[in-house]
Every structure is written in structure tokens, then in C-alpha cells.
Amino acid sequence: MRYAETGVNLEIDLTEGKIDKTETDQRLMKLHLGGNGTAARIIWDRVSPEATAFSPENLLIFSTGLLVGTPVPACNRTMVDTISPQTNFFSHSIFGGYFGPELKHAGYDKIIIHGKAQNLVYLWIHNDKVEIRDASHLKGKGAQETAWIIKEELKDPRIQVAAIGLAGENRLFMSTIEHSNASASRGVGVIMGDKRLKAIAVRGTKDFSVFNPEALFQLCLKHSQDIHASPFNGDLMAIEWNDAFHHDNFAWGNARVRRKGFWNQELEDKWKDYTLKIRDRLQGCYNCPKNCHLVVKPPGRQRYILKCFGKGTWHMAAFKDLTFTFDILALSQEYGVDSYSGPQTIAFAIELFDAGILTDKDLPDFPDDSGDRFYYLLEMLVRRKGIGDVLANGVYAAARQIGNGAEAYDHNTIKKFEQIPLKLGKVNYPYYLMYCTSDKMAINQTEGSFPQDPVKEIADRQQFVDEWISAPERFKKYFMEWEPRTHPSVEAAVNICDWNETMHYVDDALGICAFCSSFRGQFGGGSAYHIYNIPTFINLATGMDMDADDLWQVARRNRNLVRSINISRGLKKGDEKPPENHWKKREPEKEQELLDAYYKFKGWTKEGIPTSPTLQRLGLDDIAKAFIEKGILKGDEDICYVDQSCYSEGRKKEPVTAVRKAENFTLTDYLSKNKEPGR
């Protein structure tokens, strides 16, 4: 009997037009849980390191998390994994909404797509009925428009659709896969377009089993109520009116200008009035008591759902105001353009024009107004027209293809990928490690469990720690020792980085929303899910007997598996560095000490390669063997990872389901009280 998972993957060969349903190996669930973890295992097994991203051999995998579709609240994420053409490394993306639960109820844990269709197609999944259908009539259609056409064509408004727009069809490296109130970005839409797969439509009405349904339902009912009442959970940045955090701290233009003190009450009132004017309602994801998404209809545009930090990136890159973002998002989301990489790439092109590197020949009739320039370049990008064909490959590649000094304007990429637009003061030790070593595409996929800043007053700090249910004891110690305007120790920084990335790997295997888990601990320490209560949900859903240490080990295994994929594809220590100007004040010797200490802590060589003892202890013996055969490892390494129990220093080994509570908490108040200027 399979619990929580369906035990079936859907295999789609687009080259041959074949559809297979394969039973999964239950041992993989115990080793990797699901989602990103089992997807990484499949990619390691089936995509050779020599295969390019645009090879038919490359896989595009849509995965439900292990707990997706169960009664566990806020577990609704779909993971999308592939090899990126921008980096040649493992690419991981996540989206919420309703697609994953619908897929699970159709009877599948994953859709594994390989090969390439000759012409544009879409996939139709209705329980046991699976078809590859012609999509020629959808060519050039917007992502949301595509979803509505398919629903009308199949005569069912309850169908859940994930689709690409024109950007994906034209293989923009920054193209997204759009679904309802969510999108999968960070380099996966381009592969869907390369495979000529316009959309996946799913309708599921089948049941699947959980191990202890009564106990799980009662626990989840209480937990859902706790999440609803909790001011710590959900995407507070999307629903609070004060957005000084982004506008005063994040960089404008081509990640170039920090406008401290930009935000004021008059601006906040103006933006609130405009947002309420165009807002229909707030909306949430499947089985989540939080409503984090704005449904808006700007003047002259279609109704759409605002997604994550997209409300800030466009107008900040263009030096415009919020009305600009709401308007251009109506276009960019229909085209399927990432709201991080897209604005930066356009702002990069504008800087090149202003510097004389791009000319009127490259950009004929280029407007003077910055907003008009963005619309102009967006159209060139999504159509790969003229210089848009070069820019469509991302800032790193475009800078080197354009040449003539353009490389100097590529100043916000890591491992060839555009990062969140941030330029700060003094180097931050944990963040230095996260930026350098993350195998994901952006810092928001790694940060989140440990607070960004210390609490200034000792009494407040002690109260914070006393109520910090989610933290293993060592992190309470690190936090109590951390004074304002100082760095955590090297030991603390290494452990903080490890904890932050571990919780994201947990979420990505289970399908938990990071805004109720791995991302939310950094502001208030009150995430609804944490290393101590998640095992209880897993055990009731699956029948496993897992504790916090077991869960940490699964995340460690998945982390090293993804790391190994990238090492096999050529990742080097020299690739692991932030942009030179990310912080004004750098500490090169300390940074090297941090990186060396982190590698040693993780059980990696001095070059950042997981050692044979590390891989073998994690049950990844085949990877160790492959690395030795290829000469990546010698096999005589004596380094293994540091294993620290979550139950050390008197922490009792017992089930925990509690959630940190507070009567009042706003991100605005928390940041104004604790955020350190210049960091």
C-alpha cells in the first residue's frame, strides 16, 4: 500500500509521441521523500553530464511534493527541474496554486518529459486518460489566454493549466511557466519551449491514501487554524502597504542604485489607494488559509494575479512608479517573462545604450522615456528580434556576445544567472556563503530560517529565543551572542547557511510553501513548519517513523545529490563567488576562510566536491564510484560531513506540533526596529 504518494510517474516521450505510466520505487521515497529530491535522482540516473540543455535527452520534470494533495495545509507546491541552458547546471523552480494537487488526484506523482515534439503540442491529463494534442492554434497566445482556451476546448473550467507564453515558445532563457496565481521561473520555461510543449492541462478526481487519516485530519484542522491566526506566515511583503524594505534597500535600474529614504507616507498612501482601486480581491493557493495574492485589473488590461515580488522589480528597474509595474506585468506575465531576470536584462540593455555600446543601429527609434524603453525592449526580447535575440540569452551571455566593454555592465550574475537586485554595504558572512555555494538560482531559494539581523535589546533578544520553537539549540546560542554591527562567528555563519539551505530542501521534497516554512523564519522566527513538527505530518501521512535528525539527513542527501549533478557538469570552486560589487566593503581573507570552513563542514574537498565518505554515508555510493572512475575524486579522502543532532543540549526527542504565536506582528514594525542600515 502506498501512502501520501500515488506510486506512479507519467512518462512522456515527445519525439515518439509515446505515453507510459511507470510504478515508482518506494525506496526512493524513503531516501529522498519526493519533489525536488526524487527528481534530482532521476536526472542523475538518466541525463548524462555531456548532454546539453537543448538535447532531446534532457528531462523536464514536474513533481508533486510528498505531502501535496494531503490534508496538510499550505502543501501545494509543484517543483520543476531540468538542466538549464544558461548555466549548464541543475535548474530548480517551484510554483504554488492548484496544479500539483490536481496532478496528484489524477493519479501521478511526476510528469517526466523527454524528447522534442515536431510541432507545438499540449498535454491533456484527465485521470487515466492522457493525450498529446495539437497546439498549433495556441501558437503565440499568452499563458493565461492559453489556459482559458484549453478550458473552453475541453469544456471544464476546473482544469488546471501550466503554460508558456511567447517568451517560452521563442526560448528566452528567462521565460517562465505560468499557472493561475503562480509561476515557475529561474530557467525552466525555456526548456518547455524547446520541447515544443505549449501547456499541460490536468483534471484529477481520484483518491489516494494517507496512513492515519483521522489523526492527520484532526492535526491539520488545528494547524490550519493556527496558520490562519499567525501573523508570521504568508507572503507579508505582498499584502502589507509599507514597502520601504524593498524600495529603500534593493537596487534600482540595472541593480545599480540604492535609493535610501525613498519611501515615505505620502507614497504609501498613494500606492494603497491605487492598488485598492484596481484590486478585485485577495486569493490563496490550494488548501492554504492565507490569501497572499492580489487579483488586479489595471486600466485597459486583462485581469491577472500578481505574483511574489513582481510588484517591485519592474518599476524599480525602470525608475518608474507602481502603476508602471501593474501595467507591464499584464504583458510580461502573458508573455511568460521572469520578473527578476527580465527587468534586469532590459535595464542592462538601456545602460549599454546610454554608454554608447549599443547604438541607434541596434535600437532604431529608441524612445527617450525609461518606461517606453522597457515596453520597446520587452517586445524585442520575447520575439528575439534584432538585439533582442542576443539579450534573450541572459545578461552574462549577452555581455560577452556584444563585447566592446559590455562585460563591465554584467555585475549582478552568479554562475551566469541574474540575481535579486541588491547592492549592500559590508559583507555579510552567512549571506556570502549562501550566495557562493547555493545550487539554486537565487538567494530567496536559500535564505530564511535564521534572522537577517540581530535583535538590539538583550531582553527582547532573550524573549525571541525563549519563544523560538523552530530553532535547534545551537542557533539560539549563536543568536544570543550576535550583537548589532558585528558578524556572527565563522562557526555560526557555516551552521546558519547549512540550516537555511536544509529547510528549503525539506520544503522542496514535500511541497510545503516556503512562506509558511523555510523563508519565513528570518522575520520573526514564527514559521508554521519547522524541523521539529514536519516529521509528525510525514509520519501520519506515510506511516514512516521519522524524527528531526532523519529529516535533516534526507535534506543533506538531496543537497549533495544536486551538488554532484553540478560537479559532474563542470562546477568549479572558481564559480562560487558573488558579484565583486555586491558589498562595498569586502574581506577577501575572511571570505576564503569562510568558504574553506563551509566545505569542510559539508564533507567536501577543498575544491567543493562531496567526498567518498560523505557520499557513501548518505547512501549515494554509486555517485562516489562514478566520481572515482572519472577522476573527479581519488577515493582516499578522509573528510566527512559534520553531523549534529537536532536534539542536543537537552532538547527532548518528542513529537512537536506547536506554532509560535503572537497577537500582533507586522514586517514593517519588525524591520524598522531591527534592520541594520547599510547591510
C-alpha positions in Angstrom: 0.0 0.0 0.0 1.4 3.4 -1.0 0.6 6.3 1.3 0.8 10.1 0.5 2.2 9.3 -2.9 0.4 7.7 -5.8 3.4 5.5 -6.7 3.0 6.3 -10.4 5.0 8.6 -12.7 3.8 9.7 -16.1 6.5 9.4 -18.8 6.0 11.5 -21.9 8.2 10.9 -25.0 7.5 13.9 -27.2 9.8 12.7 -30.0 7.9 9.4 -30.5 4.6 10.6 -29.1 4.6 7.8 -26.5 2.9 7.9 -23.1 3.9 5.4 -20.3 2.8 5.1 -16.7 5.6 3.7 -14.5 5.4 2.4 -11.0 8.0 4.2 -8.8 10.5 2.6 -6.4 9.3 3.1 -2.9 12.8 3.0 -1.6 13.4 6.4 -3.3 10.6 7.9 -1.3 12.4 6.8 1.9 15.7 8.1 0.7 14.6 11.4 -0.9 10.9 11.8 0.1 9.7 13.3 -3.2 9.6 16.5 -5.2 13.0 18.0 -5.9 14.8 15.1 -4.2 13.4 12.3 -6.4 13.6 14.5 -9.5 17.3 15.0 -8.9 17.8 11.3 -8.6 16.1 10.7 -11.9 18.2 13.4 -13.6 21.4 11.9 -12.2 20.4 8.5 -13.5 19.1 9.5 -16.9 20.7 12.7 -18.1 24.4 12.3 -18.9 26.8 15.1 -17.9 27.6 15.5 -21.6 24.0 16.2 -22.6 23.2 19.8 -23.3 20.1 21.6 -22.1 18.6 21.6 -25.6 19.4 17.9 -26.2 16.3 15.6 -26.5 18.0 13.6 -23.7 17.4 16.5 -21.2 14.4 15.9 -19.0 11.8 18.4 -17.8 10.2 17.1 -14.6 7.1 18.3 -12.9 6.9 16.9 -9.4 4.4 17.0 -6.7 5.9 17.1 -3.2 5.3 14.1 -1.0 2.6 15.9 1.1 0.9 17.8 -1.7 -2.8 16.9 -2.0 -3.0 15.6 1.5 -4.8 17.5 4.3 -1.6 19.1 5.3 -2.2 22.9 4.9 -0.1 25.0 2.6 1.4 21.9 0.9 0.6 22.7 -2.7 3.9 23.3 -4.4 4.9 21.9 -7.8 8.6 21.5 -8.4 10.0 21.9 -11.9 13.5 20.5 -12.5 15.8 20.3 -15.6 19.2 21.3 -16.9 19.5 25.0 -17.6 20.9 26.3 -21.0 22.0 29.4 -19.2 24.2 27.7 -16.6 24.5 24.1 -17.9 23.7 23.1 -14.3 20.7 21.7 -12.5 17.8 24.2 -12.6 15.1 24.1 -9.9 11.9 26.1 -9.8 8.7 26.0 -7.7 5.2 27.2 -8.2 2.1 27.1 -6.0 -1.5 27.4 -6.9 -3.5 24.2 -7.7 -1.6 22.3 -10.4 0.3 19.9 -8.1 -2.7 18.8 -6.0 -4.7 18.3 -9.3 -1.9 16.1 -10.7 -1.8 14.0 -7.5 -5.5 13.5 -7.7 -5.2 12.5 -11.3 -3.0 9.6 -10.1 0.5 10.8 -10.7 3.5 12.0 -8.6 5.5 13.3 -11.5 5.4 14.1 -15.2 8.7 13.2 -16.8 9.1 14.8 -20.2 11.8 13.9 -22.7 12.4 14.3 -26.4 11.0 17.0 -28.6 7.8 17.3 -30.5 8.0 18.2 -34.2 5.2 20.8 -33.8 3.7 22.7 -30.9 1.6 20.4 -28.7 -0.1 20.4 -25.3 -0.6 17.5 -22.8 -4.0 16.7 -21.6 -4.3 14.6 -18.4 -7.7 13.5 -17.1 -7.1 10.7 -14.6 -6.2 7.6 -16.6 -6.8 9.4 -19.9 -3.6 11.0 -21.2 -3.2 12.6 -24.6 -0.6 14.6 -26.6 -2.7 17.1 -28.5 -2.1 19.5 -31.3 -1.5 23.1 -30.1 -1.0 24.9 -33.4 -4.0 27.1 -32.6 -2.3 28.2 -29.4 0.9 29.4 -31.1 1.7 33.0 -30.0 -1.0 33.0 -27.4 -0.5 34.4 -23.9 -0.1 32.0 -21.0 -3.4 32.9 -19.3 -5.1 33.1 -22.6 -3.9 29.6 -23.4 -5.3 28.3 -20.2 -8.8 29.7 -20.9 -8.8 28.4 -24.5 -7.9 24.9 -23.3 -10.6 25.0 -20.6 -13.2 26.0 -23.1 -12.0 23.5 -25.6 -12.2 20.7 -23.1 -15.4 22.1 -21.6 -14.2 22.1 -18.0 -13.4 25.3 -16.0 -11.9 23.2 -13.2 -8.9 22.1 -15.3 -5.6 23.3 -14.0 -3.2 24.5 -16.7 0.6 25.3 -16.7 1.6 27.1 -19.9 4.3 29.1 -21.6 3.8 32.3 -23.5 5.6 33.8 -26.5 8.8 34.0 -24.4 8.9 30.3 -23.9 8.0 29.5 -27.5 11.0 31.6 -28.6 13.3 30.0 -26.0 14.1 33.1 -23.9 16.4 31.9 -21.2 14.3 34.0 -18.7 11.0 32.5 -19.8 8.6 31.2 -17.2 5.9 28.5 -16.9 2.7 30.3 -15.8 -0.1 28.9 -13.8 -3.0 30.8 -12.2 -1.6 32.7 -9.3 2.0 31.3 -9.6 4.8 30.8 -12.0 7.9 28.6 -12.3 10.8 30.8 -13.2 14.6 30.6 -12.9 15.3 28.9 -16.3 12.7 26.2 -16.8 10.2 27.8 -19.3 12.9 27.8 -22.0 13.1 24.0 -21.8 9.3 23.6 -22.1 9.5 25.8 -25.2 12.5 23.9 -26.6 10.5 20.7 -26.4 7.6 22.5 -28.2 5.2 21.8 -25.3 2.9 24.8 -25.0 0.9 23.6 -22.0 0.0 20.9 -19.6 -3.7 20.6 -18.6 -4.7 18.4 -15.7 -8.0 17.3 -14.2 -7.9 14.8 -11.4 -10.8 13.3 -9.4 -9.1 10.2 -8.0 -8.4 9.5 -4.3 -5.1 8.4 -2.8 -4.4 7.2 0.7 -2.7 8.5 3.8 -1.6 6.3 6.6 -3.6 7.6 9.5 -6.4 9.8 8.0 -8.3 10.6 11.2 -5.3 11.7 13.2 -3.8 13.6 10.3 -7.1 15.4 9.6 -7.5 16.5 13.2 -3.9 17.7 13.4 -4.2 19.6 10.1 -7.5 21.2 11.1 -5.9 22.7 14.2 -2.7 23.6 12.2 -4.7 25.4 9.5 -6.4 27.4 12.2 -3.0 28.3 13.7 -1.6 29.3 10.4 -4.7 31.5 9.7 -4.3 33.2 13.0 -0.5 33.6 12.8 0.9 37.0 11.8 4.2 35.4 11.0 3.1 33.3 8.0 2.2 34.0 4.4 3.7 36.5 2.0 3.6 39.6 4.2 5.5 41.6 1.6 2.6 41.1 -0.9 -0.1 42.3 1.4 1.4 45.0 3.7 1.2 48.5 2.3 4.6 49.7 3.6 7.2 48.5 1.2 10.2 50.5 2.4 12.1 47.3 2.9 12.4 46.8 -0.9 12.4 50.3 -2.1 15.0 51.7 0.3 17.3 48.6 0.3 17.0 46.9 -3.1 18.8 48.3 -6.1 17.1 50.3 -8.9 18.0 50.2 -12.6 20.5 47.5 -13.6 20.9 46.6 -9.9 22.8 49.9 -9.8 21.3 52.5 -7.5 20.2 52.2 -3.8 17.7 55.0 -3.0 17.8 55.2 0.8 15.0 57.1 2.3 12.9 56.9 -1.0 9.9 55.5 0.8 7.5 57.9 2.7 4.0 58.0 4.0 2.7 60.1 1.0 3.9 57.4 -1.4 2.5 54.6 0.7 -0.9 56.3 0.8 -0.8 56.9 -3.0 0.1 53.3 -3.7 -2.5 51.9 -1.3 -5.2 54.0 -3.0 -4.2 52.9 -6.5 -3.9 49.2 -5.5 -7.4 49.2 -3.9 -8.8 50.9 -7.0 -7.6 48.1 -9.3 -7.8 45.2 -6.9 -10.6 42.7 -7.2 -9.8 40.5 -4.2 -7.1 38.6 -2.3 -6.7 35.0 -3.3 -4.7 32.0 -1.9 -3.3 28.6 -3.0 -4.8 25.2 -2.6 -5.6 24.2 1.0 -4.0 27.3 2.5 -5.7 29.6 4.9 -3.6 32.6 3.8 -4.6 34.9 1.0 -1.3 36.2 -0.3 -2.1 37.0 -4.0 -3.6 40.2 -5.4 -6.1 39.8 -8.2 -5.9 43.1 -10.2 -7.3 44.7 -13.3 -5.3 47.8 -14.4 -7.0 50.2 -16.8 -7.0 48.8 -20.3 -5.5 45.5 -19.3 -6.9 42.0 -18.6 -7.4 40.7 -15.1 -4.5 38.8 -13.7 -2.9 37.7 -10.4 0.1 39.4 -9.0 2.9 37.0 -8.1 5.5 37.4 -5.4 8.0 40.3 -5.6 7.0 41.1 -9.2 5.2 44.1 -7.9 8.5 45.8 -7.3 11.1 44.7 -9.8 9.7 46.3 -13.0 9.2 49.8 -11.9 12.4 49.8 -9.8 14.4 48.7 -12.8 12.8 51.4 -14.9 12.8 54.2 -12.3 9.1 54.5 -12.6 6.2 54.1 -10.1 3.8 51.3 -9.1 1.3 52.0 -11.9 4.0 51.1 -14.4 4.6 47.7 -12.8 0.9 46.8 -12.7 0.6 47.7 -16.4 3.7 46.0 -17.7 3.1 42.9 -15.6 -0.1 42.4 -17.6 2.1 42.0 -20.6 5.1 40.2 -19.2 3.2 37.5 -17.4 1.2 36.8 -20.5 4.4 36.6 -22.5 5.9 34.4 -19.6 8.9 36.6 -18.6 10.6 36.2 -15.3 10.1 39.3 -13.1 13.7 39.1 -11.7 15.8 38.4 -14.8 13.6 40.2 -17.3 13.7 43.7 -15.8 17.5 43.4 -15.2 18.2 42.3 -18.7 16.2 45.3 -20.1 17.9 47.7 -17.7 21.3 46.2 -18.7 20.5 47.0 -22.4 19.5 50.6 -21.5 22.8 51.1 -19.7 24.7 49.8 -22.8 22.8 52.3 -25.0 23.4 55.2 -22.7 27.1 54.2 -22.7 27.3 54.1 -26.5 27.9 50.4 -26.6 24.6 49.8 -28.2 23.6 52.3 -30.8 20.7 53.5 -32.9 21.5 50.8 -35.3 20.8 48.2 -32.6 17.8 50.1 -31.2 16.2 52.1 -34.0 13.7 54.7 -32.9 14.6 54.0 -29.3 12.3 56.1 -27.0 13.6 58.7 -24.5 11.3 57.8 -21.6 12.5 54.9 -19.5 9.1 53.3 -19.3 8.6 53.4 -23.0 12.1 51.9 -23.4 11.0 48.9 -21.3 8.0 48.2 -23.4 10.1 48.6 -26.6 12.8 46.1 -25.3 10.2 43.7 -23.9 8.7 43.3 -27.4 12.2 42.8 -28.9 13.1 40.2 -26.3 10.0 38.0 -26.5 10.2 38.0 -30.3 14.0 37.6 -30.4 14.0 40.5 -32.8 17.3 42.2 -33.5 19.4 42.8 -30.4 16.6 41.0 -28.5 17.9 37.8 -29.9 21.2 38.4 -28.1 19.6 39.7 -24.8 17.3 36.7 -24.7 20.2 34.5 -23.6 20.6 36.5 -20.4 23.0 39.2 -19.2 26.1 37.1 -18.9 26.0 35.6 -22.4 24.7 38.9 -24.0 27.6 40.9 -22.5 30.2 38.6 -23.9 28.5 38.4 -27.3 28.1 42.2 -27.6 31.6 42.9 -26.3 33.1 46.4 -26.6 33.2 46.8 -22.8 29.7 45.4 -22.2 31.2 42.8 -19.8 31.6 45.5 -17.2 27.9 46.1 -17.1 27.3 42.4 -16.2 27.7 43.0 -12.5 24.8 41.1 -10.9 25.1 37.5 -12.1 26.4 34.4 -10.2 27.1 31.2 -12.1 25.9 33.1 -15.2 22.4 33.8 -13.7 20.8 37.1 -12.8 20.4 37.6 -9.1 17.9 39.6 -7.0 18.9 43.3 -7.4 20.8 44.0 -4.2 24.0 46.1 -3.6 24.8 46.5 0.1 27.4 47.9 2.5 29.5 45.4 4.5 30.0 41.8 3.6 27.6 39.5 5.5 29.2 36.2 6.5 26.2 33.8 6.2 25.0 35.5 3.1 28.4 35.3 1.5 28.3 31.6 1.9 24.7 31.3 0.6 25.5 33.4 -2.5 28.6 31.4 -3.2 27.5 27.9 -2.6 23.8 27.6 -3.4 22.9 25.2 -6.1 19.7 27.1 -6.7 19.3 30.1 -8.8 18.5 32.9 -6.3 19.1 33.8 -2.7 15.4 33.6 -1.8 15.6 29.9 -2.5 18.3 29.5 0.2 17.8 32.2 2.9 15.1 32.2 5.5 15.4 30.2 8.8 17.8 32.3 10.7 17.0 36.1 11.2 18.7 38.5 8.8 19.6 40.9 11.7 20.2 40.7 15.4 17.7 41.9 17.9 19.2 45.0 19.5 17.9 44.9 23.1 19.2 41.9 25.2 15.8 41.4 27.0 14.0 41.4 23.6 16.6 39.0 22.2 16.1 36.6 25.1 12.4 36.7 24.7 12.8 36.0 21.0 15.0 33.0 21.7 12.7 31.6 24.5 9.8 31.6 22.1 11.8 30.3 19.1 10.3 26.8 18.8 11.8 26.1 15.4 15.5 26.5 16.2 17.9 23.8 17.3 19.7 24.9 20.4 23.0 25.9 18.8 21.2 28.6 16.8 19.7 30.1 19.9 23.3 30.4 21.3 24.5 32.0 18.0 21.7 34.5 18.1 22.2 35.4 21.7 25.9 36.1 21.0 25.2 38.2 17.9 25.5 41.9 18.7 24.4 44.7 16.3 27.0 45.9 13.8 29.1 42.7 14.3 29.5 39.5 12.4 28.4 36.0 13.5 31.5 33.8 14.1 32.8 31.6 11.2 31.3 28.6 13.0 27.9 30.3 13.3 27.9 31.5 9.7 28.6 28.0 8.4 25.9 26.5 10.5 23.4 29.2 9.6 24.0 28.7 5.9 23.6 24.9 6.4 20.3 25.3 8.3 18.8 27.8 5.8 19.5 25.6 2.8 18.4 22.4 4.6 14.9 23.7 5.3 14.5 24.7 1.6 15.5 21.2 0.6 12.9 19.9 3.1 10.2 22.1 1.6 11.1 21.2 -1.9 10.8 17.5 -1.3 7.5 17.8 0.5 5.8 20.6 -1.4 5.5 23.0 1.5 5.1 26.7 0.8 8.3 28.5 1.9 6.2 31.4 3.1 4.9 29.1 5.9 8.2 27.4 6.4 11.8 27.9 5.2 11.6 31.5 4.1 9.6 32.9 7.0 11.8 32.2 10.0 14.1 35.2 9.1 11.4 37.7 10.0 10.0 36.9 13.5 11.0 33.3 13.8 7.5 32.1 13.7 7.3 29.8 10.6 4.4 27.3 10.8 6.6 24.4 9.7 10.0 23.6 11.0 12.4 20.7 11.6 10.6 19.6 14.7 7.0 19.5 13.6 7.3 18.4 10.0 8.2 14.8 10.9 4.8 14.4 12.7 3.0 15.3 9.5 5.2 13.0 7.4 4.6 10.1 9.8 0.9 10.4 9.9 0.7 10.8 6.1 3.1 8.0 5.2 3.4 5.6 8.1 7.2 6.3 8.3 8.9 6.7 11.7 10.9 9.8 11.1 12.3 12.4 13.6 14.1 15.7 13.1 17.5 14.1 12.6 16.2 11.7 10.0 14.6 14.6 8.1 17.8 16.7 8.2 19.6 13.7 6.8 17.2 13.4 3.8 17.7 17.1 3.1 21.5 16.6 3.3 21.3 13.7 0.9 19.2 15.7 -1.6 21.6 18.7 -1.3 24.6 16.5 -2.1 22.8 14.8 -4.9 22.1 18.1 -6.7 25.7 19.2 -5.9 27.0 16.1 -7.5 25.0 16.7 -10.7 26.5 20.1 -11.0 30.1 18.9 -10.2 29.7 16.2 -12.9 28.7 19.0 -15.3 31.8 21.1 -14.6 31.0 23.3 -11.5 34.3 24.6 -10.1 35.3 26.4 -6.9 36.1 29.4 -9.0 32.4 29.7 -10.0 31.4 30.1 -6.3 31.7 33.9 -5.8 29.3 36.8 -5.5 29.5 39.8 -7.8 32.5 41.9 -7.0 30.4 44.9 -6.1 27.7 43.1 -4.1 29.1 44.6 -0.9 31.1 47.8 -0.9 33.4 46.6 1.9 34.8 43.1 1.3 37.1 40.9 3.4 38.9 38.6 1.0 40.9 36.6 3.5 37.9 36.1 5.8 35.8 35.1 2.8 38.3 32.4 1.9 38.3 31.2 5.5 34.5 31.0 5.4 34.4 29.1 2.2 37.1 26.6 3.4 35.3 26.1 6.7 32.0 25.5 4.9 33.4 23.0 2.5 35.0 21.1 5.4 31.7 21.2 7.4 29.8 19.8 4.5 32.3 16.9 4.0 33.6 18.2 0.7 37.1 18.5 -0.7 39.0 21.8 -0.8 37.5 22.2 -4.3 34.0 21.8 -3.1 33.4 18.2 -4.2 31.5 15.8 -1.9 34.0 13.2 -0.7 33.6 9.4 -1.0 32.9 9.1 2.8 30.2 11.8 2.6 28.5 10.2 -0.4 28.7 6.7 1.0 27.4 7.7 4.4 24.4 9.3 2.6 23.7 6.2 0.6 25.0 7.7 -2.7 27.6 5.0 -3.2 27.0 5.0 -7.0 27.9 8.6 -7.2 31.1 8.1 -5.3 32.0 5.3 -7.6 31.3 7.3 -10.7 33.4 10.2 -9.4 36.4 7.9 -8.7 36.1 6.3 -12.2 36.0 9.7 -13.9 38.9 11.0 -11.8 36.8 13.7 -10.0 37.7 12.0 -6.7 40.7 9.9 -5.8 38.7 7.9 -3.3 41.2 8.3 -0.4 39.6 11.3 1.1 39.1 11.1 4.9 36.7 14.1 5.3 33.0 13.5 6.1 30.3 16.0 6.9 29.7 17.2 10.5 26.5 15.6 11.9 24.9 17.5 14.8 21.7 16.2 16.4 18.7 18.4 16.5 18.1 17.0 20.0 21.4 18.1 21.5 21.8 20.3 24.6 18.7 19.0 26.4 16.2 19.2 23.6 13.7 16.4 24.2 13.1 13.8 21.4 9.4 14.0 21.3 6.8 14.9 18.6 6.2 18.7 18.3 3.3 20.3 16.6 3.3 23.8 18.2 3.4 27.1 16.2 4.9 30.2 17.6 2.1 32.7 18.5 1.8 36.4 18.7 -1.1 38.8 18.9 0.5 41.4 16.6 3.3 41.3 14.2 4.0 43.3 11.1 7.0 43.0 8.8 7.2 46.8 8.8 7.5 47.2 12.6 9.9 44.3 12.8 12.3 45.7 10.2 12.1 49.3 11.5 13.1 48.0 14.9 15.9 45.6 14.0 17.1 46.2 10.4 20.7 47.4 10.4 21.4 50.3 8.0 23.9 49.5 5.3 23.8 45.7 5.5 
